[in-house]
Amino acid sequence: MMKHMSHAKISRRAFLGTGATAAGALMIGIPLAAKPDAAQADGPVVFAPDAFLRIARDGAVTLIMPYVEMGQGTYTSVPMLIAEELEIDLGAVTVVHAPANDALYANPIMGDQETDGSLSMRAAWEPMRRAGATARQMLVAAAASVWGVDAASCRARDGAVVHVPTGRRIDYGDLVQRAATLPVPHDVPLKTGGFRLIGTPHRRLDSAAKVRGAAQYGIDVRLPGMKVAAVMASPVLGGRLAGLDDSAARKIGDVRDVLRIDDAVAVVADHWAAAKKGLDALVIAWDDGPNAGFSTKALFADLEAAASDVAVRGPSAGDVAAGFAGSAHTIEASYRLPMIAHAPMEPLNCTVHLHDGRCEVWVGTQAATRAQAAAAKAAGLPIEKVEVHNQYLGGSFGRRAESDNVTQAVLFARQVDHPLKIVWSREEDTQHDFYRPAYLNRLKAGLDASGRITSWAHRIVGPSPLTRWLPAAIRSDGLDPDAITSAVGPYAFETMQVEYVRRESPAYRSGFWRGVGTTHNAFVVDSFMDELAAAARIDPLAFRRMHLADDPRLRAVLDMAADKSGWGAPLPEGKAGERMGRGVSLLQDFGGTILAHVAEVAIDKWGSTRVTKVTSVVDCGKVINPDTVAAQIQGGAMFGISATLYGEITFANGRVEQGNFDSSPAVRMDQAPRITVHIIESGTVPFGVGEAGTSGIGPAVANAVFAATGKRLRHLPITPEALGG
């Protein structure tokens, strides 16, 4: 169940100090990690709390969730951690969106309040369990004091405390007032096994509301007196509005106003249909600015030229030159990856109401405090005068980590005296994205007489979204750790080097797309590994096994993938005229997750590729909800298949050439393959899952296409033209 709540202002010291009562509730704050710059003016360095657990007098348990739900299952898996340690049913936990507040809800890994990077479960694993365990211990102590017995003789069970020798029982709700008077214990022991919930499959807590249409996304927000606006921004980045004839738009029924800012125009109406009709009736003149001549062809020519620039050295081992000199064969290849749009099913939207010296924002965002800061700047208000009401996110994949739509909505809302909802059309969303950047990759490998790789070199050329997003993460010499992640894959080479040449373009905005580095490097590395296997005349899966890093988990995943996919067995017959192929990929990233995909494809006589079957094996460490893990791998693979077969953003005359799903398609239901996921559990901590399925599927499909056609594709998407159809 999701509901809005008012956000009381609580000082960090009060939040951390003791259990506290508020309307008869027991509230627990959980300290995570010390921040050197977090010293209060009146005290020493403090811990930044990240979780907020409330137990009411009626026994209701509420978790104020610091992470957002955008389809990945966070609003089920995180409550499982709380419920496990608190000894309650999963369904007893009510989840509400956290307000924007870095001091209380910062992701301990990233340092601010954001949900991305496949980090949520890694960040929540210990603190959320500790929240439940701390509350449990306080409730047990409260019950023991009521009965005048040793707390060691009491146990928490099913939302109550039981005195084991006598069977006496007190519900949690009847204990909260007494528990709130007790000091908060430190270093409460956590369960190390015997889990009731963790590791077992559970249905998503938010599914029922979504099926009924009761879950509220940003686009669903309705406020008294609210109007709706359709917008159009300059089609060229850096362009400006030069002229506007809005006479026809103002004559359309239910259109109320036409608003302007420097680089965009909005038509305000009583409902979206009228607003969009009014927008289409505008006659707009744009000053395209300095990027009017930008094109995809020019972009890749620029990356090719930059590939010879001085590079920053990344991971390296041994004497690479000597390794190549001693090789029996040397193979070189150049790979390129296109820009890709996020295209979440819910287009961007934002509702803003400026009133009484305050700014309220209703939006689905991955980064609430960044959205709050953007709104404050656009409104010209101090940050404490801005309140962000976060909503469910109808997909994001990194797009809703940005706040450009919030800034735009506030600038328009400043011109009216009523709540204003800004909704982007699909075309506006596609053509004004922060795209997964285009990359150029140059690779070189040496093979000895037995087919083993003796030396490996990988040079990566492209932008650095991380420099904009988190400058502190960039190495002093300019190395972007995200751009080079997975640049040698899960493989070990005696001599190797990775290099990075940062090359930005002012004509498009780059951002995170269900990951960045791994999404292009996994394709490049595992496609090149397939090339090398073919050159060595060794089975592709056996070739990978020859070069695995020293981690038994890698071999276990690869071996299971071979077994479950029927690797080496004859492929099923396709339709008449189809060529069939099978390909494999392997990655290790996202904190330690290992994933193998085996994809089967069919290529028809026109060169169209159809993915018919995917077998996936994943080891993501400790598994919290296996249903969520499987769904994430399946959904990620489907997202990645769409990108592999269709995903490409191209520019001409400074403008994006794609718009809706007719020109930027996704895999349809009748084209979707069966994706079977097998999970290997290892270790005691969870690793990331959300981005792995997407990153690994592209090379598996491309390698299967090679197996079917003998044609090696060094760029995406896989089109009939690329296959000679």
MARKELUM-324444 format. One record per residue (C-alpha): residue number from 0; residue in one letter; x, y negated, z. Coordinates in steps of 0.1 Angstrom, whole numbers. Last residue first. Layout:
% residues N
NODE   n res  east north    up
NODE NUM   a     X     Y     Z
...
***
This chain:
% residues 725
NODE   n res  east north    up
NODE 724   g   193    82  -465
NODE 723   g   231    77  -464
NODE 722   l   234    84  -427
NODE 721   a   240    47  -419
NODE 720   e   211    37  -441
NODE 719   p   189    62  -423
NODE 718   t   197    43  -391
NODE 717   i   217    54  -360
NODE 716   p   220    21  -341
NODE 715   l   249    19  -335
NODE 714   h   285    20  -346
NODE 713   r   312    46  -350
NODE 712   l   290    72  -367
NODE 711   r   308   104  -378
NODE 710   k   290   122  -406
NODE 709   g   293   160  -406
NODE 708   t   255   161  -410
NODE 707   a   241   183  -381
NODE 706   a   271   184  -358
NODE 705   f   277   147  -365
NODE 704   v   241   139  -356
NODE 703   a   246   159  -324
NODE 702   n   276   138  -315
NODE 701   a   255   106  -321
NODE 700   v   228   120  -298
NODE 699   a   252   130  -270
NODE 698   p   270    97  -275
NODE 697   g   238    77  -269
NODE 696   i   225    97  -240
NODE 695   g   251    89  -214
NODE 694   s   245    52  -205
NODE 693   t   207    55  -203
NODE 692   g   206    84  -179
NODE 691   a   233    68  -157
NODE 690   e   216    35  -152
NODE 689   g   190    43  -125
NODE 688   v   210    71  -107
NODE 687   g   235    56   -83
NODE 686   f   253    77   -56
NODE 685   p   239    92   -24
NODE 684   v   259   101     6
NODE 683   t   266   135    23
NODE 682   g   283   154    -5
NODE 681   s   268   175   -33
NODE 680   e   234   182   -49
NODE 679   i   233   196   -84
NODE 678   i   201   185  -102
NODE 677   h   188   199  -134
NODE 676   v   167   176  -157
NODE 675   t   148   188  -187
NODE 674   i   139   162  -213
NODE 673   r   113   172  -239
NODE 672   p   118   149  -268
NODE 671   a    97   117  -274
NODE 670   q    86   110  -310
NODE 669   d    49   115  -304
NODE 668   m    51    92  -274
NODE 667   r    68    65  -294
NODE 666   v   106    56  -293
NODE 665   a   110    19  -292
NODE 664   p   110    -6  -321
NODE 663   s   126   -40  -326
NODE 662   s   111   -51  -359
NODE 661   d    76   -38  -353
NODE 660   f    81   -39  -315
NODE 659   n    80   -77  -317
NODE 658   g   105  -103  -327
NODE 657   q   138   -94  -345
NODE 656   e   158  -119  -366
NODE 655   v   173  -139  -338
NODE 654   r   181  -173  -350
NODE 653   g   214  -192  -354
NODE 652   n   212  -192  -392
NODE 651   a   210  -154  -391
NODE 650   f   213  -133  -359
NODE 649   t   209   -96  -352
NODE 648   i   196   -78  -322
NODE 647   e   199   -40  -324
NODE 646   g   183   -10  -307
NODE 645   y   167    14  -331
NODE 644   l   181    49  -328
NODE 643   t   206    46  -300
NODE 642   a   186    19  -281
NODE 641   s   154    39  -283
NODE 640   i   174    70  -272
NODE 639   g   188    50  -242
NODE 638   f   154    40  -229
NODE 637   m   142    77  -233
NODE 636   a   174    88  -215
NODE 635   g   168    63  -187
NODE 634   g   133    75  -182
NODE 633   q   143   111  -180
NODE 632   i   172   104  -157
NODE 631   q   151    82  -135
NODE 630   a   123   107  -134
NODE 629   a   146   135  -124
NODE 628   v   161   114   -96
NODE 627   t   127   102   -84
NODE 626   d   114   138   -82
NODE 625   p   145   148   -64
NODE 624   n   138   123   -36
NODE 623   i   168   117   -13
NODE 622   v   196   136   -31
NODE 621   k   231   134   -16
NODE 620   g   257   132   -43
NODE 619   c   244   121   -78
NODE 618   d   252   154   -96
NODE 617   v   232   154  -128
NODE 616   v   225   180  -155
NODE 615   s   205   169  -185
NODE 614   t   191   190  -213
NODE 613   v   176   169  -241
NODE 612   k   154   182  -269
NODE 611   t   140   171  -303
NODE 610   v   158   138  -310
NODE 609   r   145   128  -344
NODE 608   t   169   111  -369
NODE 607   s   157    97  -402
NODE 606   g   181   103  -431
NODE 605   w   155   106  -458
NODE 604   k   159   144  -460
NODE 603   d   151   148  -423
NODE 602   i   177   148  -395
NODE 601   a   168   169  -365
NODE 600   v   185   164  -331
NODE 599   e   194   184  -300
NODE 598   a   209   165  -271
NODE 597   v   231   179  -243
NODE 596   h   235   153  -216
NODE 595   a   260   156  -187
NODE 594   l   259   133  -157
NODE 593   i   283   128  -128
NODE 592   t   274   102  -102
NODE 591   g   304    88   -82
NODE 590   g   296    53   -73
NODE 589   f   278    44  -105
NODE 588   d   302    63  -127
NODE 587   q   311    97  -141
NODE 586   l   301   105  -177
NODE 585   l   298   136  -200
NODE 584   s   283   139  -235
NODE 583   v   272   168  -256
NODE 582   g   259   173  -291
NODE 581   r   235   197  -309
NODE 580   g   226   196  -346
NODE 579   m   197   204  -369
NODE 578   r   193   195  -406
NODE 577   e   157   191  -417
NODE 576   g   145   201  -452
NODE 575   a   114   219  -440
NODE 574   k   109   214  -403
NODE 573   g   135   225  -379
NODE 572   e   148   259  -371
NODE 571   p   159   265  -336
NODE 570   l   196   261  -329
NODE 569   p   218   292  -327
NODE 568   a   235   297  -293
NODE 567   g   268   279  -286
NODE 566   w   253   258  -258
NODE 565   g   222   274  -245
NODE 564   s   212   241  -228
NODE 563   k   210   255  -193
NODE 562   d   244   273  -195
NODE 561   a   264   246  -212
NODE 560   a   249   219  -189
NODE 559   m   257   241  -159
NODE 558   d   293   244  -170
NODE 557   l   296   206  -175
NODE 556   v   281   198  -141
NODE 555   a   302   224  -122
NODE 554   r   334   213  -141
NODE 553   l   328   177  -131
NODE 552   r   321   186   -95
NODE 551   p   354   205   -93
NODE 550   d   372   171   -96
NODE 549   d   407   170  -111
NODE 548   a   399   150  -142
NODE 547   l   386   170  -171
NODE 546   h   407   173  -202
NODE 545   m   404   210  -211
NODE 544   r   367   210  -202
NODE 543   r   361   182  -227
NODE 542   f   376   203  -254
NODE 541   a   355   233  -244
NODE 540   l   324   212  -248
NODE 539   p   335   199  -282
NODE 538   d   346   234  -295
NODE 537   i   382   231  -307
NODE 536   r   393   224  -343
NODE 535   a   418   198  -330
NODE 534   a   404   172  -354
NODE 533   a   369   181  -344
NODE 532   a   378   179  -307
NODE 531   l   394   145  -313
NODE 530   e   363   131  -330
NODE 529   d   341   145  -302
NODE 528   m   364   127  -277
NODE 527   f   359    96  -297
NODE 526   s   321    99  -293
NODE 525   d   326   104  -256
NODE 524   v   348    74  -252
NODE 523   v   328    50  -274
NODE 522   f   293    59  -261
NODE 521   a   304    60  -225
NODE 520   n   322    26  -230
NODE 519   h   291     8  -243
NODE 518   t   266    16  -216
NODE 517   t   294    21  -190
NODE 516   g   304   -16  -192
NODE 515   v   270   -31  -192
NODE 514   g   245   -16  -168
NODE 513   r   208   -13  -174
NODE 512   w   214   -43  -197
NODE 511   f   233   -70  -178
NODE 510   g   238  -103  -195
NODE 509   s   250  -121  -226
NODE 508   r   236  -154  -239
NODE 507   y   240  -163  -275
NODE 506   a   256  -190  -297
NODE 505   p   285  -200  -273
NODE 504   s   303  -168  -280
NODE 503   e   327  -153  -255
NODE 502   r   358  -132  -262
NODE 501   r   376  -115  -233
NODE 500   v   403   -91  -245
NODE 499   y   406   -60  -223
NODE 498   e   432   -33  -223
NODE 497   v   431     3  -211
NODE 496   q   463    24  -211
NODE 495   m   470    61  -211
NODE 494   t   498    87  -205
NODE 493   e   492   121  -189
NODE 492   f   455   119  -196
NODE 491   a   427   127  -172
NODE 490   y   390   126  -182
NODE 489   p   358   114  -166
NODE 488   g   356    85  -191
NODE 487   v   387    66  -202
NODE 486   a   369    32  -205
NODE 485   s   344    43  -179
NODE 484   t   345     7  -164
NODE 483   i   364   -17  -186
NODE 482   a   338   -45  -190
NODE 481   d   327   -40  -154
NODE 480   p   362   -46  -140
NODE 479   d   365   -79  -158
NODE 478   l   403   -87  -160
NODE 477   g   410  -124  -160
NODE 476   d   445  -124  -144
NODE 475   s   430  -132  -110
NODE 474   r   407  -102  -112
NODE 473   i   370  -110  -117
NODE 472   a   347  -100   -89
NODE 471   a   347  -134   -73
NODE 470   p   331  -148  -105
NODE 469   l   298  -129   -99
NODE 468   w   272  -137  -125
NODE 467   r   291  -159  -149
NODE 466   t   323  -138  -149
NODE 465   l   302  -107  -147
NODE 464   p   287  -114  -181
NODE 463   s   322  -109  -196
NODE 462   p   322  -111  -234
NODE 461   g   339   -89  -259
NODE 460   v   370   -69  -270
NODE 459   i   379   -36  -255
NODE 458   r   412   -19  -262
NODE 457   h   415    18  -255
NODE 456   a   448    38  -256
NODE 455   w   452    75  -249
NODE 454   s   483    98  -250
NODE 453   t   490   135  -250
NODE 452   i   456   148  -258
NODE 451   r   456   186  -261
NODE 450   g   451   201  -296
NODE 449   s   477   229  -292
NODE 448   a   502   211  -315
NODE 447   d   499   179  -294
NODE 446   l   473   153  -299
NODE 445   g   477   115  -297
NODE 444   a   449    91  -292
NODE 443   k   441    56  -304
NODE 442   l   410    35  -297
NODE 441   r   398     0  -308
NODE 440   n   365   -12  -293
NODE 439   l   344   -41  -304
NODE 438   y   316   -52  -282
NODE 437   a   283   -70  -287
NODE 436   p   268   -81  -254
NODE 435   r   237   -66  -238
NODE 434   y   215   -96  -244
NODE 433   f   204  -124  -221
NODE 432   d   171  -129  -239
NODE 431   h   155  -157  -258
NODE 430   q   144  -140  -291
NODE 429   t   129  -108  -276
NODE 428   d   110  -127  -248
NODE 427   e    97  -153  -272
NODE 426   e    86  -126  -296
NODE 425   r    68  -107  -269
NODE 424   s    50  -139  -258
NODE 423   w    62  -157  -227
NODE 422   v    37  -165  -200
NODE 421   i    39  -196  -179
NODE 420   k    14  -198  -151
NODE 419   l     6  -233  -137
NODE 418   p    -8  -242  -104
NODE 417   h   -24  -277  -105
NODE 416   d   -11  -313  -105
NODE 415   v     8  -311  -138
NODE 414   q    41  -324  -152
NODE 413   r    63  -308  -125
NODE 412   a    48  -274  -136
NODE 411   f    67  -277  -169
NODE 410   l   101  -281  -153
NODE 409   v    92  -254  -127
NODE 408   a    83  -229  -155
NODE 407   q   116  -235  -174
NODE 406   t   137  -230  -143
NODE 405   v   118  -198  -134
NODE 404   n   122  -185  -170
NODE 403   d   159  -191  -168
NODE 402   s   162  -171  -136
NODE 401   e   181  -140  -146
NODE 400   a   180  -107  -126
NODE 399   r   147  -102  -144
NODE 398   r   165   -91  -176
NODE 397   g   186   -65  -158
NODE 396   f   166   -34  -169
NODE 395   s   134   -53  -161
NODE 394   g   102   -32  -162
NODE 393   g    68   -44  -151
NODE 392   l    82   -59  -119
NODE 391   y    60   -58   -88
NODE 390   q    58   -93   -72
NODE 389   n    80  -117   -53
NODE 388   h    65  -147   -37
NODE 387   v    93  -173   -37
NODE 386   e    91  -202   -14
NODE 385   v   109  -235   -20
NODE 384   k   111  -263     5
NODE 383   e   139  -246    24
NODE 382   i   160  -249    -8
NODE 381   p   159  -287    -9
NODE 380   l   138  -301   -37
NODE 379   g   146  -315   -71
NODE 378   a   121  -292   -87
NODE 377   a   146  -277  -112
NODE 376   k   172  -273   -86
NODE 375   a   149  -258   -61
NODE 374   a   135  -234   -87
NODE 373   a   169  -222   -96
NODE 372   a   179  -217   -60
NODE 371   q   147  -197   -53
NODE 370   a   153  -176   -84
NODE 369   r   188  -169   -72
NODE 368   t   174  -161   -37
NODE 367   a   149  -136   -52
NODE 366   a   173  -117   -74
NODE 365   q   155   -88   -91
NODE 364   t   125  -110   -99
NODE 363   g    88  -106  -104
NODE 362   v    74  -141  -100
NODE 361   w    51  -163   -79
NODE 360   v    68  -196   -71
NODE 359   e    58  -221   -45
NODE 358   c    73  -256   -45
NODE 357   r    69  -280   -16
NODE 356   g    64  -317   -11
NODE 355   d    27  -313    -5
NODE 354   h    22  -295   -38
NODE 353   l    42  -279   -67
NODE 352   h    26  -247   -78
NODE 351   v    45  -223  -101
NODE 350   t    36  -191  -118
NODE 349   c    63  -172  -138
NODE 348   n    62  -149  -168
NODE 347   l    86  -127  -188
NODE 346   p    70  -100  -208
NODE 345   e    58   -69  -189
NODE 344   m    68   -39  -210
NODE 343   p   105   -48  -206
NODE 342   a   122   -57  -239
NODE 341   h   158   -56  -227
NODE 340   a   174   -69  -259
NODE 339   i   205   -52  -275
NODE 338   m   236   -68  -290
NODE 337   p   255   -43  -311
NODE 336   l   283   -19  -303
NODE 335   r   314   -15  -324
NODE 334   y   339    14  -327
NODE 333   s   373    13  -343
NODE 332   a   392    46  -346
NODE 331   e   428    59  -345
NODE 330   i   441    94  -346
NODE 329   t   477   105  -340
NODE 328   h   489   141  -346
NODE 327   a   518   161  -333
NODE 326   s   523   136  -305
NODE 325   g   557   128  -290
NODE 324   a   559    92  -302
NODE 323   f   524    87  -289
NODE 322   g   533    98  -254
NODE 321   a   565    78  -256
NODE 320   a   545    47  -264
NODE 319   v   521    54  -236
NODE 318   d   548    57  -209
NODE 317   g   529    69  -178
NODE 316   a   495    58  -165
NODE 315   s   473    27  -171
NODE 314   p   442    11  -157
NODE 313   g   436   -25  -171
NODE 312   r   461   -47  -189
NODE 311   v   448   -81  -200
NODE 310   a   450   -86  -238
NODE 309   v   470  -110  -260
NODE 308   d   450  -115  -291
NODE 307   s   448   -90  -320
NODE 306   a   413   -80  -312
NODE 305   a   403  -116  -314
NODE 304   a   402  -115  -352
NODE 303   e   379   -85  -351
NODE 302   l   357  -101  -325
NODE 301   d   354  -132  -347
NODE 300   a   344  -111  -377
NODE 299   f   319   -94  -355
NODE 298   l   303  -127  -346
NODE 297   a   304  -140  -382
NODE 296   k   284  -110  -395
NODE 295   t   260  -114  -366
NODE 294   s   253  -149  -376
NODE 293   f   257  -184  -362
NODE 292   g   252  -214  -386
NODE 291   a   228  -234  -364
NODE 290   n   249  -230  -333
NODE 289   p   259  -267  -330
NODE 288   g   224  -282  -327
NODE 287   d   192  -267  -342
NODE 286   d   173  -300  -339
NODE 285   w   138  -286  -340
NODE 284   a   106  -299  -357
NODE 283   i    74  -285  -344
NODE 282   v    39  -285  -359
NODE 281   l    17  -269  -332
NODE 280   a   -12  -247  -342
NODE 279   d     5  -214  -331
NODE 278   l     9  -229  -296
NODE 277   g   -28  -238  -295
NODE 276   k   -38  -202  -304
NODE 275   k   -14  -190  -277
NODE 274   a   -29  -213  -250
NODE 273   a   -65  -203  -261
NODE 272   a   -57  -166  -258
NODE 271   w   -38  -171  -225
NODE 270   h   -66  -187  -205
NODE 269   d   -78  -221  -193
NODE 268   a   -52  -238  -214
NODE 267   v   -18  -254  -213
NODE 266   v     4  -254  -245
NODE 265   a    41  -255  -237
NODE 264   v    71  -270  -256
NODE 263   a   108  -262  -253
NODE 262   d   143  -276  -255
NODE 261   d   142  -310  -238
NODE 260   i   109  -305  -220
NODE 259   r    74  -310  -234
NODE 258   l    38  -304  -224
NODE 257   v     6  -300  -244
NODE 256   d   -26  -302  -224
NODE 255   r   -61  -287  -217
NODE 254   v   -68  -261  -245
NODE 253   d  -101  -245  -237
NODE 252   g  -114  -251  -272
NODE 251   i   -88  -260  -299
NODE 250   k   -87  -297  -307
NODE 249   r   -55  -303  -287
NODE 248   a   -36  -278  -309
NODE 247   a   -44  -296  -341
NODE 246   s   -31  -329  -328
NODE 245   d     1  -315  -314
NODE 244   d    26  -329  -339
NODE 243   l    60  -325  -323
NODE 242   g    95  -338  -332
NODE 241   a   132  -332  -323
NODE 240   l   129  -305  -296
NODE 239   r   165  -294  -289
NODE 238   g   189  -267  -299
NODE 237   g   216  -252  -277
NODE 236   l   206  -216  -284
NODE 235   v   187  -216  -317
NODE 234   p   150  -208  -317
NODE 233   s   143  -238  -294
NODE 232   a   117  -227  -269
NODE 231   m    81  -218  -274
NODE 230   v    56  -216  -245
NODE 229   a    21  -203  -238
NODE 228   a     6  -219  -207
NODE 227   v   -21  -207  -182
NODE 226   k   -40  -229  -158
NODE 225   m   -46  -223  -121
NODE 224   g   -74  -240  -102
NODE 223   p   -75  -213   -75
NODE 222   l   -47  -188   -80
NODE 221   r   -43  -157  -102
NODE 220   v   -12  -136  -104
NODE 219   d   -14  -106  -128
NODE 218   i    16  -115  -149
NODE 217   g    38  -113  -119
NODE 216   y    27   -78  -112
NODE 215   q    -1   -69   -87
NODE 214   a    -9   -33   -81
NODE 213   a   -46   -26   -82
NODE 212   g   -48   -13  -117
NODE 211   r   -61    20  -104
NODE 210   v   -31    39  -118
NODE 209   k    -7    13  -104
NODE 208   a   -23    15   -69
NODE 207   a   -21    53   -70
NODE 206   s    15    53   -81
NODE 205   d    30    30   -55
NODE 204   l    37    57   -29
NODE 203   r    55    78   -55
NODE 202   r    50   115   -50
NODE 201   h    75   133   -29
NODE 200   p   101   160   -37
NODE 199   t   123   171    -8
NODE 198   g   159   160    -2
NODE 197   i   151   136    26
NODE 196   l   117   144    41
NODE 195   r   120   169    69
NODE 194   f   158   167    72
NODE 193   g   175   194    93
NODE 192   g   209   178    87
NODE 191   t   232   151    98
NODE 190   k   205   130   116
NODE 189   l   217    97   128
NODE 188   p   233    88   161
NODE 187   v   225    53   175
NODE 186   d   256    32   173
NODE 185   h   241     3   193
NODE 184   p   210     3   215
NODE 183   v   186   -27   213
NODE 182   p   178   -39   248
NODE 181   l   144   -29   261
NODE 180   t   115   -53   264
NODE 179   a   101   -45   230
NODE 178   a    99    -8   240
NODE 177   r    73   -17   267
NODE 176   q    51   -36   242
NODE 175   v    56   -10   215
NODE 174   l    46    20   236
NODE 173   d     9    24   229
NODE 172   g    14    20   192
NODE 171   y    40    48   192
NODE 170   d    15    73   205
NODE 169   i    20    88   239
NODE 168   r    22   126   245
NODE 167   r    24   149   275
NODE 166   g    35   185   266
NODE 165   t    48   191   301
NODE 164   p    84   202   295
NODE 163   v    87   186   261
NODE 162   h    75   151   270
NODE 161   v    62   140   235
NODE 160   v    67   106   219
NODE 159   a    43    98   191
NODE 158   g    43    90   153
NODE 157   d    45   127   142
NODE 156   r    71   138   168
NODE 155   a    96   118   189
NODE 154   r   111   140   216
NODE 153   c   114   136   254
NODE 152   s   135   156   279
NODE 151   a   166   135   271
NODE 150   a   147   104   281
NODE 149   d   149   116   317
NODE 148   v   115   112   334
NODE 147   g    96    84   351
NODE 146   w    66    89   328
NODE 145   v    64    53   317
NODE 144   s   102    50   316
NODE 143   a   105    81   295
NODE 142   a    79    66   271
NODE 141   a    99    34   267
NODE 140   a   132    53   262
NODE 139   v   115    74   234
NODE 138   l   103    42   218
NODE 137   m   137    27   219
NODE 136   q   153    58   205
NODE 135   r   128    59   176
NODE 134   a   133    22   168
NODE 133   t   170    27   166
NODE 132   a   167    59   145
NODE 131   g   143    42   120
NODE 130   a   166    12   115
NODE 129   r   196    34   114
NODE 128   r   181    53    85
NODE 127   m   176    20    67
NODE 126   p   211     9    75
NODE 125   e   228    42    63
NODE 124   w   213    50    29
NODE 123   a   201    15    20
NODE 122   a   231     2     1
NODE 121   r   238    34   -18
NODE 120   m   200    38   -24
NODE 119   s   198     3   -38
NODE 118   l   230     2   -58
NODE 117   s   221    14   -93
NODE 116   g   237   -19  -104
NODE 115   d   207   -40   -96
NODE 114   t   184   -52   -68
NODE 113   e   194   -86   -55
NODE 112   q   196  -105   -22
NODE 111   d   232  -116   -19
NODE 110   g   264  -100    -8
NODE 109   m   267   -74   -35
NODE 108   i   274   -44   -14
NODE 107   p   254   -54    17
NODE 106   n   224   -64    -4
NODE 105   a   213   -96    13
NODE 104   y   180   -94    32
NODE 103   l   183  -115    64
NODE 102   a   208  -142    56
NODE 101   d   202  -139    19
NODE 100   n   165  -149    24
NODE  99   a   139  -149    -4
NODE  98   p   109  -132    12
NODE  97   a   107   -94    14
NODE  96   h    80   -76    -5
NODE  95   v    58   -54    17
NODE  94   v    59   -17    23
NODE  93   t    35     2    46
NODE  92   v    49    33    61
NODE  91   a    24    60    74
NODE  90   g    24    77    40
NODE  89   l    59    90    46
NODE  88   d    48   108    78
NODE  87   i    66    98   110
NODE  86   e    97   110   128
NODE  85   l   114    76   129
NODE  84   e   145    90   114
NODE  83   e   129   105    84
NODE  82   a   102    78    81
NODE  81   i   129    51    76
NODE  80   l   148    70    50
NODE  79   m   117    80    32
NODE  78   p   106    44    31
NODE  77   v   137    38     9
NODE  76   s   128    65   -15
NODE  75   t    92    55   -20
NODE  74   y    94    18   -27
NODE  73   t   127    24   -45
NODE  72   g   110    45   -72
NODE  71   q   128    32  -103
NODE  70   g    97    15  -118
NODE  69   m   105   -21  -111
NODE  68   e   103   -20   -73
NODE  67   v   123   -47   -55
NODE  66   y   148   -44   -27
NODE  65   p   148   -62     7
NODE  64   m   116   -44    17
NODE  63   i    98   -56    48
NODE  62   l    89   -22    62
NODE  61   t    57   -19    82
NODE  60   v    47     8   106
NODE  59   a    11     8   119
NODE  58   g     9    22   154
NODE  57   d   -21     1   165
NODE  56   r     2   -21   186
NODE  55   a    23   -28   155
NODE  54   i    56   -13   145
NODE  53   r    78   -37   125
NODE  52   l   111   -28   106
NODE  51   f   132   -54    90
NODE  50   a   163   -44    70
NODE  49   d   193   -64    58
NODE  48   p   207   -82    88
NODE  47   a   238  -103    82
NODE  46   f   263   -97   111
NODE  45   v   277  -128   129
NODE  44   v   310  -145   131
NODE  43   p   312  -165   163
NODE  42   g   287  -191   177
NODE  41   d   272  -225   175
NODE  40   a   279  -234   139
NODE  39   q   273  -199   127
NODE  38   a   300  -179   111
NODE  37   a   290  -162    79
NODE  36   d   322  -168    59
NODE  35   p   340  -137    71
NODE  34   k   309  -115    65
NODE  33   a   305   -87    89
NODE  32   a   286   -57    76
NODE  31   l   252   -43    83
NODE  30   p   232   -55   113
NODE  29   i   197   -39   115
NODE  28   g   168   -59   129
NODE  27   i   140   -41   147
NODE  26   m   106   -55   154
NODE  25   l    81   -41   179
NODE  24   a    47   -57   174
NODE  23   g    22   -72   198
NODE  22   a    15  -103   177
NODE  21   a    53  -108   176
NODE  20   t    72   -89   202
NODE  19   a   110   -87   201
NODE  18   g   136   -60   203
NODE  17   t   169   -76   212
NODE  16   g   196   -99   198
NODE  15   l   197   -94   161
NODE  14   f   167  -113   150
NODE  13   a   171  -139   177
NODE  12   r   207  -146   165
NODE  11   r   197  -146   128
NODE  10   s   170  -172   135
NODE   9   i   135  -162   126
NODE   8   k   112  -182   103
NODE   7   a    79  -164    99
NODE   6   h    71  -152    64
NODE   5   s    34  -148    58
NODE   4   m    24  -115    43
NODE   3   h    13  -103     9
NODE   2   k     1   -67     5
NODE   1   m    13   -34    -9
NODE   0   m     0     0     0
***
